[in-house]
Amino acid sequence: MSTKYLTYDFDTDVVSYPLGYNSTKLNLGNLITKKTGDTGNFFVSPPEPRFIRCYEIFSQTPYSYPYLIDTLGTLKYNDDTIWLFYAGALSQGTIPKRIFLSEYKKSTNEFSEVGSITVNYDTNASHMAYSILPSMEKHTGGTVTVSGGTVTGLGTNWLSDGVCAGNRIGFGSTNSSDITSWYQISSVSNNTGLTISKEFNTDGSTNNLLITGATQYVIEDFRLIYMNYVGGGGNRGISLVKGLRYELFKITSPTSIGFATTVDNIRACYRVLDVTGTTATFSPIGGVLQDKTSFTAQTLYTLSYPGSTTITLQNFNIRSPLTLTSGRSNSPFIFTTGSQNHGGTNTLGYIPMITDYLNNLYVTHSTRISRIPISAVTASSTSFIADAMVESPPGTSTTFPLSSQLLESHYLRNINRFYVTHNQGTIRNYITSYSVGGQFTLPVHINDQIQQGTYIIDKFDNLTTNFLSLPTTTTYCDGISFLVRVTNTNNNVIYSLPLEADKEFESISNSCVITPEIELFSATSYNRVYLELENKFNTDERFYYPREECDLYYRTSGITSDTGAWVLVPQTGRITGTSQSIQFKITFRTAGTLSIPNRVKSISMSYESNGVPNPITFYDPSIKNTVLSSKIFSWRQNSLFNTQIPNLNIDIYDSSNNLLLTDSISGSTSGTWEYSSDDGTTWNSWAYSANTVGNYIRYTASLLSAPGLIVKPILYI
């Protein structure tokens, strides 16, 4: 009987969980990544919070910062890229509205600033931007031929489908990611004819452009929709900005988008009203865009505040062709509901209306969130609100105080929960299921007083959602939550957070790490299991943040089929079992006080064994480099590991299989590990990266007793 040790370093091939589950691979669930740390070893973790500061990108100073960011909008451009749009909802008088675009890459967990545009709106008086709703649809039907600037379609329907001049077109694929040369659509003549031109230096040239045959293409129909709530009826309305393309957003000299005239489907800002003429009778502050049913049919619901405690909803077909008078149109308007009292008080949340996966609408008021079934939104209805979730903290108000200042919420689609913020920054935010008469589920984030207006040390800045008692506005896209701290100083920062990856919701989100099945050689009983963690964020002891906790589970049955029940490892690390194999699962806290997930670098386990392990097949014993008299044992590498050499173990037995020594590379205490890349002439200090066929490794035992006996060294993982 002897004590054995194993270490798993996340050095196996990766598959996606749960659809790609494989008991021989490392299974990574939703939002979980495997990365290489500063020391070259692997770790697994959800993404850490990231941030972007607009004033620095655009060379503003905090004391002359005119673009208070408080309203957000997101668009999933492809599987890896999220476009984040933002603007200040505050009135800018006669100044055109400036709208910014940043890219967030899920694969790298990084922001990059793209640029901004300025949008002219009617007279530009009281021009605001609430509830930014980006829209990207793809025209791909039929095929094309191209000669110079003339594009001829076959089976296309461009004019009828409302293709906009100003959008961009690419040839050779229906997938935007495959396009290397874009062109501006200058005009649309009919259903089968349009003209293109070179708008930017990055565009392909139309001079002598010749594309023959039935060629695929893609047109990106890119639009922005937002609500203009303030000002009199002569200013209010929906801003519909058509004919956009990615390259228009510039760091310097932002592109100016003019106000429309009498021509539809060109690059311009259109003012959409609910009545004819110039004066709106609704006050749009929120909007929800439904999936399009065709290129000329897409429902937009808007939220209006006719009174301090009442709301109305409007229904628009925002893709309806526009009949225009001086850039204004009520052609998309279908109907409005009547006015209904909701029992709370209206608040100037910048995204006050959202939708869930069932397409219910939810409106945030100061003391509650109201649910509105789509089926109840009918003309003149005064009973469209079905029910409400009234503010009730966990443990009721005797545990956490009521704010009566609920500001916004966004819907976490993968876990069917809501993230709720407050206009009063001293109150903690919440993640909660929708529960009529119930309490909010989980308090998150804190009011941290560490100043974050300037950089102090590398990677210092991190989430402090209610910092300086400021309100927080929020939105969501494809598993990532985006939050902005509302202030006109350089603390006006946007954060990305993987809230859905929290261990509280792992059974719904599948945000977890599952290891391969790990063999235990002749195990008779388990002892303990340990996690190697990186518990601190920042290395400077004056400013470091503690990372959130994580949980470890194990199972010894149902591994191949992914059906076995998981057992939580207690804080002591002590586990029980006698199975000859084991599997581990890790879940993370991401919706805690700071939302900095932990990094797990390895899993180690000790157990009792009465057998001899199987030697690793990646090495052959080397007789020429083994020197028994010097207690040196050597092997030659015969095949490559997937990435780097894992942690190796050695057991040395006598001729009767009595264990004389056990050791491993990680934390070696009984000998020295080395490698050679020149056939054993020169021996180097151990390096996991020395993963090369033909290299030799050796172990020199320092504590091996009974020299002269016949010994048997076993090298294993």
ZIGIFEN-V58277 format. One record per residue. N is the residue number from 1. PHI is phi in whole degrees, -180 to 180 (* if undefined). OMEGA is omega in whole degrees, -180 to 180 (* if undefined). BURIAL is + if it has 24 or more other C-alpha atoms within 12 Angstrom, else -. Layout:
<<N & PHI & OMEGA & BURIAL> <N & PHI & OMEGA & BURIAL>>
This chain:
<<1 & * & -180 & -> <2 & -148 & 177 & +> <3 & -87 & 179 & +> <4 & -110 & 178 & +> <5 & -130 & 173 & +> <6 & -132 & 176 & +> <7 & -135 & 176 & +> <8 & -111 & -172 & +> <9 & -111 & 179 & +> <10 & 58 & -174 & +> <11 & -103 & 179 & +> <12 & -103 & 179 & +> <13 & -61 & -173 & -> <14 & -108 & 169 & +> <15 & -131 & 179 & +> <16 & -84 & -180 & +> <17 & -114 & 10 & +> <18 & -96 & -172 & +> <19 & -63 & -177 & -> <20 & -102 & -173 & -> <21 & -51 & 179 & +> <22 & -148 & -174 & +> <23 & -72 & 177 & +> <24 & -103 & -176 & +> <25 & -120 & 172 & +> <26 & -88 & -175 & +> <27 & -98 & -179 & +> <28 & -112 & -180 & +> <29 & -83 & -177 & +> <30 & -55 & 175 & +> <31 & 71 & 179 & +> <32 & -96 & -179 & +> <33 & -129 & 172 & +> <34 & -112 & -177 & +> <35 & -136 & 178 & +> <36 & -100 & -179 & -> <37 & -83 & -178 & -> <38 & -63 & -179 & -> <39 & -91 & 180 & -> <40 & 92 & 178 & -> <41 & -87 & -179 & +> <42 & -83 & 166 & +> <43 & -146 & 177 & +> <44 & -120 & -175 & +> <45 & -176 & 162 & +> <46 & -68 & 178 & +> <47 & -66 & 176 & +> <48 & -80 & 174 & +> <49 & -59 & 174 & +> <50 & -125 & -176 & +> <51 & -143 & 174 & +> <52 & -141 & -180 & +> <53 & -113 & -175 & +> <54 & -69 & -173 & +> <55 & -65 & 179 & +> <56 & -74 & 179 & -> <57 & -61 & -175 & +> <58 & -102 & 171 & +> <59 & 58 & 175 & -> <60 & -97 & 172 & -> <61 & -106 & -176 & -> <62 & -63 & -177 & -> <63 & -97 & 175 & -> <64 & -129 & -172 & -> <65 & -86 & -173 & -> <66 & -88 & -171 & +> <67 & -112 & 177 & +> <68 & -62 & -180 & +> <69 & -88 & 178 & +> <70 & -143 & 179 & +> <71 & -126 & -171 & +> <72 & -126 & 172 & +> <73 & -152 & -176 & +> <74 & -129 & 178 & +> <75 & -143 & 175 & +> <76 & -81 & -177 & +> <77 & -78 & 173 & +> <78 & -152 & -174 & -> <79 & -64 & -177 & -> <80 & -111 & -169 & -> <81 & -115 & 173 & +> <82 & -112 & 173 & +> <83 & -92 & -180 & +> <84 & -113 & 179 & +> <85 & -105 & 180 & +> <86 & -154 & -178 & +> <87 & -159 & 172 & +> <88 & -94 & 180 & +> <89 & -79 & -178 & +> <90 & -63 & 180 & +> <91 & -61 & 179 & +> <92 & -117 & 178 & +> <93 & 58 & -180 & -> <94 & -94 & -180 & -> <95 & -84 & 176 & -> <96 & -59 & -178 & +> <97 & -76 & 178 & +> <98 & -98 & -179 & +> <99 & -120 & -174 & +> <100 & -103 & 176 & +> <101 & -133 & 170 & +> <102 & -123 & 173 & +> <103 & -105 & 171 & +> <104 & -118 & 179 & +> <105 & -99 & 179 & +> <106 & -68 & -176 & +> <107 & -66 & -179 & -> <108 & -106 & -177 & -> <109 & 56 & -179 & +> <110 & -138 & 170 & -> <111 & -90 & 165 & +> <112 & -141 & -179 & +> <113 & -81 & 179 & +> <114 & -95 & 180 & +> <115 & 154 & -177 & +> <116 & -146 & 170 & +> <117 & -126 & 171 & +> <118 & -117 & -175 & +> <119 & -114 & 177 & +> <120 & -90 & -171 & +> <121 & -131 & 176 & +> <122 & 48 & 177 & +> <123 & -89 & -175 & +> <124 & 69 & 179 & +> <125 & -71 & 177 & +> <126 & 47 & -178 & +> <127 & -83 & -178 & +> <128 & -124 & -180 & +> <129 & -141 & 173 & +> <130 & -100 & 172 & +> <131 & 51 & 178 & +> <132 & -67 & -178 & +> <133 & -122 & 177 & +> <134 & -73 & 180 & +> <135 & -135 & 176 & +> <136 & -135 & 174 & +> <137 & -116 & -175 & +> <138 & -116 & 170 & +> <139 & -89 & -178 & +> <140 & -136 & -174 & +> <141 & -68 & 179 & +> <142 & 78 & 179 & +> <143 & -137 & -176 & +> <144 & -138 & 161 & +> <145 & -125 & -176 & +> <146 & -133 & 174 & +> <147 & -137 & -176 & -> <148 & 62 & 180 & -> <149 & -93 & -178 & +> <150 & -104 & 178 & +> <151 & -114 & -179 & +> <152 & -113 & -177 & +> <153 & -100 & 173 & +> <154 & -127 & -176 & +> <155 & 77 & -180 & -> <156 & -98 & -176 & +> <157 & -144 & -166 & +> <158 & -65 & -177 & +> <159 & -67 & -179 & +> <160 & -66 & -179 & -> <161 & -86 & 173 & +> <162 & 75 & 174 & +> <163 & -59 & -172 & +> <164 & -102 & 168 & +> <165 & -65 & -177 & +> <166 & 109 & 175 & +> <167 & -68 & -179 & +> <168 & -111 & -179 & +> <169 & -131 & 176 & +> <170 & -131 & -173 & +> <171 & -119 & 175 & +> <172 & 103 & -179 & +> <173 & -163 & 172 & +> <174 & -96 & -179 & +> <175 & -107 & -178 & -> <176 & -57 & -177 & +> <177 & -65 & -180 & -> <178 & -87 & -173 & -> <179 & -84 & 177 & -> <180 & -109 & 179 & -> <181 & -126 & 177 & +> <182 & -102 & 178 & +> <183 & -138 & 175 & +> <184 & -80 & 169 & +> <185 & -83 & -178 & +> <186 & -84 & -180 & +> <187 & -161 & 177 & +> <188 & -118 & -176 & +> <189 & -85 & -177 & +> <190 & -161 & -176 & -> <191 & -67 & -177 & -> <192 & -124 & -178 & +> <193 & -141 & 172 & +> <194 & -148 & 179 & +> <195 & -115 & -179 & +> <196 & -126 & 178 & +> <197 & -150 & 177 & +> <198 & -94 & -177 & +> <199 & -100 & -177 & +> <200 & -127 & 179 & -> <201 & -61 & 180 & -> <202 & -81 & -180 & -> <203 & -73 & 171 & +> <204 & -71 & -180 & +> <205 & -82 & 176 & -> <206 & -88 & 178 & +> <207 & -64 & 178 & -> <208 & 62 & 177 & -> <209 & -68 & -178 & -> <210 & -140 & 177 & -> <211 & -126 & -175 & +> <212 & -108 & 178 & -> <213 & 77 & -180 & -> <214 & -82 & -173 & -> <215 & -99 & 175 & +> <216 & -72 & -180 & +> <217 & -154 & 172 & +> <218 & -144 & 173 & +> <219 & -111 & 177 & +> <220 & -89 & 177 & +> <221 & -84 & -171 & +> <222 & -107 & -178 & +> <223 & -136 & 170 & +> <224 & -123 & 177 & +> <225 & -126 & 175 & +> <226 & -152 & -173 & +> <227 & -99 & 175 & +> <228 & -112 & -168 & +> <229 & -93 & -168 & +> <230 & -93 & -179 & +> <231 & 83 & 177 & +> <232 & -75 & 180 & -> <233 & -59 & 178 & -> <234 & -74 & 179 & +> <235 & -114 & -174 & +> <236 & -69 & 177 & +> <237 & 153 & 177 & +> <238 & -98 & 172 & +> <239 & -91 & 177 & +> <240 & -118 & -176 & +> <241 & -105 & -176 & +> <242 & -107 & 172 & +> <243 & 72 & -177 & +> <244 & -87 & 171 & +> <245 & -149 & -173 & +> <246 & -56 & -173 & +> <247 & -69 & 180 & +> <248 & -68 & -178 & +> <249 & -82 & -172 & +> <250 & -122 & 176 & +> <251 & -68 & 176 & +> <252 & -110 & 179 & -> <253 & 50 & -179 & -> <254 & -57 & -179 & -> <255 & -66 & 178 & +> <256 & -92 & 177 & +> <257 & -101 & -176 & +> <258 & -75 & 175 & +> <259 & -78 & -174 & +> <260 & -68 & 177 & +> <261 & -119 & 179 & +> <262 & -119 & -174 & -> <263 & -110 & 179 & +> <264 & -87 & 172 & +> <265 & 59 & 169 & +> <266 & -128 & 178 & +> <267 & -70 & -176 & +> <268 & -172 & 173 & +> <269 & -102 & -180 & +> <270 & -109 & 177 & +> <271 & -101 & -177 & +> <272 & -101 & -176 & +> <273 & -117 & 177 & +> <274 & -102 & 180 & +> <275 & -143 & 174 & +> <276 & -74 & 178 & -> <277 & 93 & -174 & -> <278 & -116 & -172 & +> <279 & -115 & 179 & -> <280 & -77 & 175 & +> <281 & -108 & 176 & +> <282 & -119 & -177 & +> <283 & -125 & -172 & +> <284 & -71 & 177 & +> <285 & -123 & 179 & +> <286 & -134 & 179 & +> <287 & -152 & 174 & +> <288 & -131 & -178 & +> <289 & -101 & 177 & +> <290 & -83 & 175 & +> <291 & -63 & 180 & -> <292 & -69 & 172 & -> <293 & -99 & 172 & -> <294 & -161 & 179 & -> <295 & -71 & 176 & +> <296 & -122 & -179 & +> <297 & -144 & 177 & -> <298 & -155 & -175 & +> <299 & -84 & 171 & +> <300 & -121 & 173 & +> <301 & -99 & 176 & +> <302 & -117 & 179 & +> <303 & -108 & 179 & +> <304 & -126 & 178 & +> <305 & -109 & 175 & +> <306 & -76 & 178 & -> <307 & -154 & -175 & -> <308 & -71 & -178 & -> <309 & -127 & -177 & -> <310 & -128 & 178 & +> <311 & -138 & 168 & +> <312 & -133 & 176 & +> <313 & -123 & 178 & +> <314 & -121 & 179 & +> <315 & -118 & 178 & +> <316 & -125 & 163 & +> <317 & -96 & -170 & +> <318 & -73 & 176 & +> <319 & -103 & 176 & +> <320 & -66 & 174 & +> <321 & -54 & -173 & +> <322 & -97 & 167 & +> <323 & -94 & -164 & +> <324 & -112 & 167 & +> <325 & -131 & -180 & -> <326 & 52 & 175 & +> <327 & 82 & -179 & +> <328 & -112 & 180 & +> <329 & -155 & 171 & +> <330 & -113 & -180 & +> <331 & -57 & -179 & +> <332 & -72 & -174 & +> <333 & -68 & 179 & +> <334 & -114 & 178 & +> <335 & -162 & 171 & +> <336 & -128 & 174 & +> <337 & -79 & 166 & +> <338 & -81 & -178 & +> <339 & -98 & 179 & +> <340 & -130 & 175 & +> <341 & -82 & -176 & +> <342 & -105 & 176 & +> <343 & 91 & 178 & -> <344 & -114 & 176 & +> <345 & -129 & -180 & +> <346 & -67 & 179 & +> <347 & -129 & -178 & +> <348 & -84 & 171 & +> <349 & -67 & -174 & +> <350 & -85 & 170 & +> <351 & -135 & -171 & +> <352 & -81 & 179 & +> <353 & -129 & -179 & +> <354 & -136 & 179 & +> <355 & -137 & 178 & +> <356 & -109 & -175 & +> <357 & -71 & 176 & -> <358 & -92 & -179 & -> <359 & 68 & 164 & +> <360 & -67 & 174 & +> <361 & -97 & 178 & +> <362 & -130 & 180 & +> <363 & -120 & -180 & +> <364 & -91 & 173 & +> <365 & -113 & -174 & +> <366 & -66 & -175 & +> <367 & -121 & -174 & +> <368 & -165 & 171 & +> <369 & -121 & -177 & +> <370 & -96 & 178 & +> <371 & -104 & -177 & +> <372 & -129 & 175 & +> <373 & -65 & 179 & +> <374 & -56 & -178 & +> <375 & -63 & -179 & -> <376 & -87 & -178 & +> <377 & -85 & -179 & +> <378 & -130 & -177 & +> <379 & -59 & 173 & -> <380 & 70 & -179 & -> <381 & -62 & 175 & -> <382 & -119 & -179 & -> <383 & -138 & -177 & +> <384 & -83 & 177 & +> <385 & -76 & -177 & +> <386 & -83 & -178 & +> <387 & -165 & -177 & +> <388 & -148 & 171 & +> <389 & -102 & -177 & +> <390 & -82 & -180 & +> <391 & -53 & 178 & +> <392 & -151 & -176 & +> <393 & -64 & 174 & +> <394 & -57 & -177 & -> <395 & 80 & -177 & -> <396 & 66 & -175 & -> <397 & -71 & 174 & -> <398 & -78 & 177 & -> <399 & -101 & 175 & -> <400 & -122 & -177 & -> <401 & -70 & 172 & -> <402 & -72 & 176 & +> <403 & -96 & -171 & +> <404 & 53 & 179 & +> <405 & -137 & 173 & +> <406 & -58 & -173 & +> <407 & -106 & -176 & +> <408 & -150 & 168 & +> <409 & -145 & 168 & +> <410 & -130 & -173 & +> <411 & -96 & 177 & +> <412 & -88 & -165 & +> <413 & -65 & -175 & +> <414 & -76 & -179 & +> <415 & -123 & 177 & +> <416 & 55 & 178 & +> <417 & -133 & 178 & +> <418 & -120 & 170 & +> <419 & -99 & -172 & +> <420 & -117 & 179 & +> <421 & -113 & -178 & +> <422 & -122 & 171 & +> <423 & -79 & 178 & +> <424 & -105 & -169 & +> <425 & -71 & 179 & +> <426 & -81 & -179 & +> <427 & -97 & 179 & +> <428 & -69 & 175 & +> <429 & -80 & -175 & +> <430 & -136 & 162 & +> <431 & -115 & -173 & +> <432 & -151 & 167 & +> <433 & -78 & 178 & +> <434 & -82 & -175 & +> <435 & -140 & 177 & +> <436 & -73 & -179 & -> <437 & 86 & -179 & -> <438 & -98 & 179 & -> <439 & -94 & 171 & +> <440 & -61 & -168 & +> <441 & -86 & -167 & +> <442 & -134 & 173 & +> <443 & -76 & -178 & +> <444 & -135 & 172 & +> <445 & 69 & -173 & +> <446 & -136 & 176 & +> <447 & -95 & -177 & +> <448 & -83 & -177 & +> <449 & -98 & 176 & -> <450 & -70 & -178 & +> <451 & -64 & -179 & -> <452 & -124 & -178 & +> <453 & -78 & -179 & +> <454 & -135 & 176 & -> <455 & -76 & 176 & -> <456 & -107 & 175 & -> <457 & -137 & -179 & -> <458 & -57 & 179 & -> <459 & 61 & -179 & -> <460 & -70 & -171 & +> <461 & -66 & -180 & +> <462 & -154 & -175 & +> <463 & -64 & 163 & +> <464 & -137 & -164 & +> <465 & -55 & -176 & +> <466 & -101 & -176 & +> <467 & -53 & 179 & +> <468 & 58 & 176 & +> <469 & 58 & -179 & +> <470 & -97 & 175 & +> <471 & -70 & -178 & +> <472 & -129 & 173 & +> <473 & -108 & -162 & +> <474 & -156 & 171 & +> <475 & -155 & -169 & +> <476 & -151 & 173 & +> <477 & -160 & 169 & +> <478 & 52 & 175 & +> <479 & 92 & -178 & +> <480 & -110 & 175 & +> <481 & -96 & 178 & +> <482 & -120 & -178 & +> <483 & -128 & 176 & +> <484 & -130 & 176 & +> <485 & -86 & -170 & +> <486 & -88 & 176 & +> <487 & -164 & 179 & +> <488 & -94 & 173 & +> <489 & -118 & 180 & +> <490 & -75 & 169 & +> <491 & -84 & 178 & +> <492 & -78 & -170 & +> <493 & -119 & 177 & +> <494 & -103 & -179 & +> <495 & -118 & 169 & +> <496 & -112 & -175 & +> <497 & -139 & 177 & +> <498 & -92 & -173 & +> <499 & -61 & -177 & +> <500 & -67 & -178 & +> <501 & -81 & -176 & +> <502 & -67 & -177 & +> <503 & -62 & 179 & +> <504 & -60 & -173 & +> <505 & -116 & -174 & +> <506 & -61 & -180 & +> <507 & -66 & 178 & -> <508 & -98 & -172 & -> <509 & -87 & -173 & +> <510 & 60 & 177 & +> <511 & -86 & -176 & +> <512 & -155 & 173 & +> <513 & -117 & 176 & +> <514 & -123 & -177 & +> <515 & -77 & 168 & +> <516 & -65 & 171 & +> <517 & -66 & -176 & +> <518 & -111 & -177 & +> <519 & -79 & 175 & +> <520 & -113 & -172 & +> <521 & -79 & 175 & +> <522 & 52 & -178 & -> <523 & -67 & 174 & +> <524 & -111 & 176 & -> <525 & -166 & 178 & +> <526 & -93 & 177 & +> <527 & -109 & -176 & +> <528 & -139 & 174 & +> <529 & -129 & -174 & +> <530 & -132 & 172 & +> <531 & -108 & 171 & +> <532 & -91 & -173 & +> <533 & -118 & 169 & +> <534 & -108 & -167 & +> <535 & -80 & -175 & -> <536 & -114 & 172 & +> <537 & -109 & -168 & +> <538 & 85 & -179 & -> <539 & -100 & 179 & -> <540 & -72 & -174 & -> <541 & -64 & -180 & -> <542 & -76 & -170 & -> <543 & -127 & -172 & -> <544 & -69 & 174 & -> <545 & -105 & 172 & +> <546 & -76 & 175 & +> <547 & -77 & -179 & +> <548 & -73 & -179 & +> <549 & -75 & 171 & +> <550 & -140 & -179 & +> <551 & -115 & 178 & +> <552 & -118 & 178 & +> <553 & -123 & 174 & +> <554 & -143 & 173 & +> <555 & -151 & -178 & +> <556 & -126 & 178 & +> <557 & -143 & -180 & +> <558 & 64 & -175 & -> <559 & -77 & -177 & +> <560 & -63 & -177 & -> <561 & -93 & -178 & -> <562 & 58 & -180 & +> <563 & -117 & -177 & -> <564 & -69 & 179 & -> <565 & -76 & -179 & -> <566 & -95 & 177 & +> <567 & -116 & 180 & -> <568 & -71 & 176 & -> <569 & -76 & -179 & +> <570 & -71 & -179 & -> <571 & -61 & 179 & -> <572 & -71 & -177 & -> <573 & 82 & -178 & -> <574 & -78 & 178 & -> <575 & -132 & -179 & +> <576 & -126 & 177 & +> <577 & 155 & 177 & +> <578 & -134 & -178 & -> <579 & -63 & -179 & +> <580 & -84 & 175 & +> <581 & -150 & -176 & +> <582 & -149 & 177 & +> <583 & -138 & -177 & +> <584 & -120 & 174 & +> <585 & -131 & 179 & +> <586 & -122 & 172 & +> <587 & -123 & -169 & +> <588 & -125 & 169 & +> <589 & -90 & 175 & +> <590 & -123 & -180 & +> <591 & -109 & -179 & +> <592 & -99 & -178 & +> <593 & -78 & -178 & +> <594 & -122 & 178 & +> <595 & 61 & 174 & +> <596 & -102 & -177 & +> <597 & -68 & 178 & +> <598 & -75 & 173 & +> <599 & -110 & 178 & +> <600 & -104 & -175 & +> <601 & -98 & 180 & +> <602 & -165 & 173 & +> <603 & -122 & 178 & +> <604 & -121 & -177 & +> <605 & -146 & 173 & +> <606 & -117 & -180 & +> <607 & -156 & 179 & +> <608 & -95 & -177 & +> <609 & -139 & 175 & +> <610 & -119 & -177 & -> <611 & -133 & 178 & +> <612 & -101 & -178 & +> <613 & -70 & 176 & +> <614 & -81 & -180 & -> <615 & -68 & 178 & -> <616 & -69 & -175 & +> <617 & -89 & -178 & -> <618 & -79 & -176 & +> <619 & -131 & 171 & +> <620 & -110 & 177 & +> <621 & -60 & 179 & +> <622 & -110 & -179 & +> <623 & -71 & -174 & -> <624 & -68 & -179 & -> <625 & -102 & 175 & +> <626 & -96 & -180 & +> <627 & -126 & -175 & -> <628 & -62 & -178 & +> <629 & -63 & 178 & -> <630 & -101 & 179 & -> <631 & 58 & 179 & +> <632 & -109 & 180 & +> <633 & -125 & -171 & +> <634 & -133 & 178 & +> <635 & -142 & 176 & +> <636 & -111 & -179 & +> <637 & -75 & -178 & +> <638 & -112 & 179 & -> <639 & -157 & -174 & -> <640 & -89 & 166 & -> <641 & -78 & -177 & +> <642 & -61 & -178 & -> <643 & -130 & 178 & -> <644 & -128 & -179 & +> <645 & -67 & 178 & +> <646 & -76 & 173 & +> <647 & -66 & -180 & +> <648 & -105 & 178 & +> <649 & -120 & 175 & +> <650 & -134 & 170 & +> <651 & -119 & 178 & +> <652 & -120 & -176 & +> <653 & -115 & 170 & +> <654 & -90 & -175 & -> <655 & -66 & 179 & -> <656 & -102 & -179 & -> <657 & 63 & 170 & -> <658 & -85 & -178 & -> <659 & -73 & 179 & +> <660 & -97 & -175 & +> <661 & -159 & 171 & +> <662 & -136 & -177 & +> <663 & -157 & 176 & +> <664 & -148 & 180 & +> <665 & -63 & -179 & +> <666 & -71 & 179 & +> <667 & 72 & -179 & -> <668 & -60 & -178 & +> <669 & -125 & -173 & -> <670 & -121 & -179 & +> <671 & 179 & -175 & +> <672 & -125 & 178 & +> <673 & -105 & 179 & +> <674 & -144 & 175 & +> <675 & -139 & 179 & +> <676 & -136 & 177 & +> <677 & -108 & -179 & +> <678 & -130 & 173 & -> <679 & 68 & 176 & -> <680 & 94 & 178 & -> <681 & -72 & -179 & -> <682 & -120 & 179 & -> <683 & -111 & -175 & -> <684 & -113 & 174 & -> <685 & -59 & -173 & -> <686 & -59 & 175 & +> <687 & -142 & 178 & +> <688 & -63 & -177 & +> <689 & -78 & -178 & -> <690 & -79 & -174 & +> <691 & -95 & -175 & +> <692 & -140 & 176 & +> <693 & -62 & -178 & -> <694 & 101 & 174 & -> <695 & -67 & 175 & +> <696 & -111 & 171 & +> <697 & -125 & 176 & +> <698 & -148 & 177 & +> <699 & -125 & 178 & +> <700 & -107 & -177 & +> <701 & -77 & 179 & +> <702 & -103 & -175 & -> <703 & -116 & -179 & -> <704 & -73 & -179 & +> <705 & -98 & 178 & -> <706 & 56 & 177 & -> <707 & -62 & 180 & -> <708 & 97 & 176 & -> <709 & -74 & 172 & -> <710 & -76 & -177 & -> <711 & -121 & -180 & +> <712 & -131 & 178 & +> <713 & -87 & 177 & +> <714 & -118 & 177 & +> <715 & -101 & -177 & +> <716 & -150 & 179 & +> <717 & -92 & * & +>>
